[in-house]
Amino acid sequence: MVLTLREMLNTAEYRDFKIIAGEKGLDKEVSNINVVDVPDIASWIKGGELLITTAYFVKEDPLKLIELIQEVKIAGATGLGIKIKRYIDVIPQEVLEKAEELDFPLLIIPQDKAFVDIINSVLTSIVNKQAEKLMLSEKIHKAFTQLVIDGGEVREIIITLERILDTDIAYVDTYFNEKKIYTSSERLKSTIESVLPEEVCDLENHQCYPITIKDVFYGVLVIDEMRILKEDLDMLELAIEHASTVLKLDIQMKISNRQIETRYRDLLAQDLLFNNVKSIEEVHKRTMSLYNFELDTVCVCVVDIDDYKQTYVKAQNEQEVSYLEQKIRNLFFIARTQLANHYNKIMYTTFSDSIVFILEADNEDNLHYRAKEIKDLIEQQSIFTVTIGISEKKDSLLKTYEAYKEARTAIELSREVYKRNKAVLYSSLGAYKLLASVGDSEIVTEFISKYIVPIKKYDHKRNQELYYTLLKIVQNDWNLTTAAKDLFIHYNTLKYRYDRIAKILSVDLTSTETKLNIALAIKLEQIRK
């Protein structure tokens, strides 16, 4: 707490002091007192001093007080007290006008007041104010320290702060939860909920205090400043300082707990994904201790970032790398939040470019719908897109590794066939699953060379689109009429291309076996891209 000139003048010792100009400056802090007996006092001022003088050094020219006032005002003095009737009888009007213009208080000191008494009294008042501030600080410190000892959580910290300051206060957590609000005031809560997280600090009539540790932003304290009296501002500063310290301790404890939990969670999830758990008893014990649930049926959902490595390699400096890592954390947060909102039994682990969920098997269509929601949200809110693979249902957690392989296969095949930014069920891949198992054998190469390569060579040599035409014909189940519409060309044009394809391949395109071979060759070609 600080002693202001106004407070000082309201005490019994100074009530007979008279303010003659600059009354608007009475709320400035008085941190010291000094006697002016030379004209160059400004060079000795540190700020906050109340200056007192007999005006001896200006007795020949009282207007020099104008220059003095200007200099000490710039230097940071709080005000000037003058004892008149000894060396000067009256303060010139020009001096009063300058003090009024600068909002610099000018005081008339009574004749019977000795400077030594004034100095002692002011210093005593300053010391008392400092002692009062220390006592209040100690009181607030004890309140919050006890809260830490008792294991108080964020809500209790905010309630304690509200009680000390007697106003509405909220803490908005933007790190552990996207926008969780801790407050006992429903009015303040709904005010904060009405704006985006980044707009909280722009709320009118509310003071904002960001909570950061090592330049990482964790949340913000929001205070209804309308109910904070001016004289309570020092107490506000003290209370916020102590509350911020306790909040930071709570944050560090949560980070530590999260790191421990993450380590155990990742170990369990990764052991399941890579088939390092050999007995169902071990699975049950570890899932019960960590998650308090068991999974009877299981499926795996993998959210994999598209073009992650290429984007990461392009990062020019540490700042850009840090930016990308933050975006990846946000992406993983979106995926976690969306699935956690719909599935109670869920565990997950993260890799550099993906987050893998092990969850209770659900209706395939439901899970596919949720995966598409995640994909769309990430596309809207992130600089990345994702490809999501979903396994088939397994009847035991011991088969999690099989489900993981299926989800990864779904992603790989999806990117080969559909490129990227898709949510794909492994069960929907049909013949692609079988074809993928064939690999890059010589038989596959020979098969593609027979049905695909000749068409592509013809297109390249003559700048034609016969392969694309063939692709559309196959996609339309060999129905030439619908394929022509799909290609936006006349039926006769398509029929000409159809006959040209048959001639290049030297095959009968009406043969069921030939149609099957061509369709398989196209799928194999897509997988090998």
Residue pairs with C-beta under 8 A, 6 or more apart in sequence:
1 129
1 130
1 132
1 133
1 136
1 234
1 235
2 29
2 30
2 31
2 129
2 234
3 29
3 30
3 31
3 125
3 126
3 129
4 26
4 27
4 28
4 29
4 30
5 25
5 26
5 27
5 28
5 30
5 50
5 78
5 79
5 105
6 26
6 27
8 14
8 30
8 50
8 122
8 125
9 15
9 17
9 19
9 26
9 107
11 125
13 121
14 121
16 110
16 113
17 81
17 107
17 108
17 109
17 110
18 107
18 108
19 26
19 105
19 106
19 107
20 91
20 96
20 106
20 107
20 108
21 95
21 96
21 97
21 99
21 100
21 104
21 105
21 106
22 79
22 99
22 100
22 102
22 103
22 104
22 105
22 106
23 105
24 103
25 78
25 79
25 102
25 103
25 104
25 105
26 79
26 105
27 230
28 48
28 78
28 79
28 105
29 48
29 78
30 48
30 49
30 50
30 78
30 79
30 122
30 125
30 126
31 47
31 48
31 49
31 78
31 126
32 46
32 48
32 49
32 50
32 123
32 126
33 49
33 50
33 51
33 52
33 118
33 119
33 122
33 123
34 41
34 44
34 45
34 49
34 50
34 51
34 52
35 51
35 52
35 53
35 115
35 119
36 51
36 52
36 53
36 57
36 68
36 80
37 53
37 54
37 56
37 57
38 57
39 57
39 58
39 64
39 67
39 68
41 51
41 68
41 71
41 72
42 68
42 71
42 72
42 74
42 75
42 77
43 75
45 72
45 75
45 76
45 77
46 76
47 75
47 76
47 77
48 76
48 77
48 78
49 76
49 77
49 78
50 77
50 78
50 79
50 80
50 81
50 122
51 72
51 77
51 79
51 80
51 81
52 80
52 81
52 82
52 83
52 109
52 115
52 118
52 119
53 80
53 81
53 82
53 83
54 82
54 83
54 86
54 87
55 62
55 65
55 82
55 83
55 84
55 86
55 87
55 88
56 86
56 87
57 64
58 64
58 65
58 68
58 87
58 88
59 87
59 88
62 88
62 90
62 91
62 92
62 95
63 92
63 94
63 95
65 82
65 91
65 92
65 95
66 94
66 95
66 98
68 80
69 80
69 95
69 98
69 99
69 102
69 104
69 106
70 98
70 102
72 80
72 104
73 102
73 104
77 104
78 105
79 104
79 105
79 106
79 107
80 99
80 104
80 105
80 106
80 107
81 107
81 108
81 109
81 118
82 88
82 91
82 106
82 107
82 108
82 109
83 108
83 109
83 110
83 111
83 113
84 90
84 91
84 108
85 111
86 111
91 106
91 108
95 106
96 106
98 104
99 105
99 106
109 118
133 234
133 238
136 235
136 238
137 238
137 242
140 164
140 235
140 238
140 239
140 242
141 242
143 160
143 164
143 242
144 157
144 160
144 242
144 243
144 245
144 246
147 156
147 157
147 160
147 246
148 246
148 249
152 160
152 246
153 250
154 171
154 173
154 182
154 247
154 250
155 182
157 171
157 182
157 243
157 246
157 247
157 250
158 169
158 170
158 171
158 182
158 183
158 184
158 243
159 184
160 243
161 169
161 221
161 239
161 240
161 243
162 168
162 169
162 184
162 185
164 235
164 239
165 223
165 228
165 232
165 235
165 236
165 239
166 227
167 223
167 224
167 225
167 227
167 228
168 183
168 185
168 187
168 188
168 223
168 224
168 227
169 183
169 185
169 188
169 221
169 222
169 223
169 224
170 181
170 182
170 183
170 185
170 188
170 189
170 192
170 221
170 222
171 181
171 182
171 183
171 211
171 219
171 220
171 221
171 222
171 247
172 179
172 180
172 181
172 182
172 192
172 197
172 200
172 219
172 220
172 222
173 179
173 180
173 181
173 182
173 218
173 219
174 197
174 217
174 218
174 219
174 220
175 216
175 217
175 218
175 219
175 251
176 218
176 254
176 258
178 197
178 333
178 337
179 193
179 197
181 189
181 192
181 193
183 189
183 192
185 224
188 222
188 224
191 203
191 206
192 200
192 203
192 222
195 202
195 203
200 208
200 220
200 222
201 208
201 210
201 220
203 222
205 224
205 225
205 226
206 222
206 223
206 224
206 225
207 222
207 223
207 225
207 228
208 220
208 221
208 222
208 223
209 220
209 221
209 222
209 223
209 240
209 244
210 217
210 219
210 220
211 217
211 218
211 219
211 220
211 221
211 244
211 247
211 248
211 251
212 218
213 248
213 251
213 252
218 247
218 248
218 251
219 247
221 240
221 243
221 244
221 247
223 236
223 240
228 236
261 290
264 290
265 290
265 347
265 348
265 349
266 349
266 350
268 286
268 287
268 290
268 347
269 347
269 348
269 349
269 356
269 358
270 276
270 349
271 277
272 283
272 358
272 397
272 400
272 401
273 300
273 349
273 356
273 358
273 400
273 401
273 404
274 401
274 404
275 401
277 283
277 286
277 397
277 398
278 398
279 398
280 396
280 397
280 398
283 397
283 398
284 294
287 293
287 294
287 295
287 347
287 397
288 294
290 347
291 345
291 347
293 344
293 345
295 345
295 358
295 359
295 360
295 397
296 360
296 395
297 360
297 361
297 393
297 394
297 395
298 358
298 359
298 360
298 361
298 393
298 394
298 396
298 397
298 399
298 400
298 403
299 359
299 360
299 361
299 362
299 367
299 390
299 391
299 392
299 393
299 394
299 403
300 356
300 357
300 358
300 359
300 390
300 391
300 400
300 403
300 404
300 406
300 407
301 339
301 356
301 357
301 359
301 367
301 371
301 388
301 389
301 390
301 391
301 407
302 354
302 355
302 356
302 357
302 388
302 389
302 390
302 404
302 407
302 408
302 411
303 331
303 332
303 335
303 354
303 355
303 356
303 357
303 371
303 374
303 378
303 386
303 388
304 353
304 354
304 386
304 387
304 388
304 389
304 411
305 328
305 331
305 353
305 354
305 384
305 385
305 386
306 384
306 385
306 386
306 387
306 415
306 420
306 421
307 384
307 385
307 420
308 352
308 353
308 384
309 353
311 324
311 383
311 384
312 321
312 324
315 321
315 324
327 382
327 383
327 384
328 353
328 384
330 381
330 382
331 378
331 382
331 384
331 386
332 350
332 355
334 374
334 377
334 378
334 381
334 382
335 355
335 357
335 374
335 378
335 386
336 348
336 355
338 370
338 373
338 374
338 377
339 346
339 357
339 359
339 370
339 374
340 346
342 366
342 370
343 359
343 360
343 362
344 360
345 359
345 360
346 357
346 358
346 359
346 360
347 357
347 358
347 359
348 355
348 356
348 357
348 358
349 355
349 356
350 356
356 404
356 407
358 397
358 400
358 403
361 393
361 394
364 390
364 393
364 425
364 427
367 390
368 390
368 423
368 425
371 388
371 390
371 423
372 388
372 423
374 386
374 388
374 423
375 385
375 386
375 388
375 421
375 422
375 423
378 384
378 385
378 386
379 385
379 421
385 420
385 421
386 421
387 411
387 414
387 415
387 420
387 421
387 422
387 423
387 424
388 411
388 422
388 423
388 424
389 406
389 407
389 408
389 409
389 410
389 411
389 414
389 424
389 426
390 407
390 410
390 423
390 424
390 425
390 426
391 402
391 403
391 404
391 405
391 406
391 407
391 410
391 426
392 403
392 406
392 425
392 426
392 427
394 400
394 402
394 403
406 426
407 426
409 426
409 429
409 433
409 436
410 424
410 425
410 426
410 429
411 424
412 436
413 424
413 429
413 432
413 433
413 436
413 527
414 420
414 422
414 424
416 526
416 527
416 528
416 529
417 432
417 523
417 526
417 527
418 424
426 433
431 520
431 523
432 523
432 527
435 520
435 523
435 524
435 527
436 527
438 444
438 524
440 528
444 524
444 528
447 517
447 520
447 521
447 524
448 521
448 524
448 525
448 528
450 505
450 521
451 505
451 507
451 517
451 518
451 521
451 522
452 467
452 521
452 522
452 525
454 504
454 505
455 466
455 467
455 470
455 501
455 504
455 505
456 467
458 464
458 466
458 504
459 465
459 466
459 467
466 497
466 500
466 501
466 504
469 483
469 487
469 494
469 497
469 498
469 501
470 501
470 518
470 522
471 522
472 483
472 486
472 487
473 480
473 483
473 494
473 498
474 515
474 518
474 519
474 522
475 483
475 486
476 482
476 483
476 486
478 509
478 515
480 491
480 494
480 495
480 498
481 491
483 494
484 490
484 491
484 493
484 494
487 494
498 509
501 509
502 508
502 509
507 514
508 514
509 515
509 518
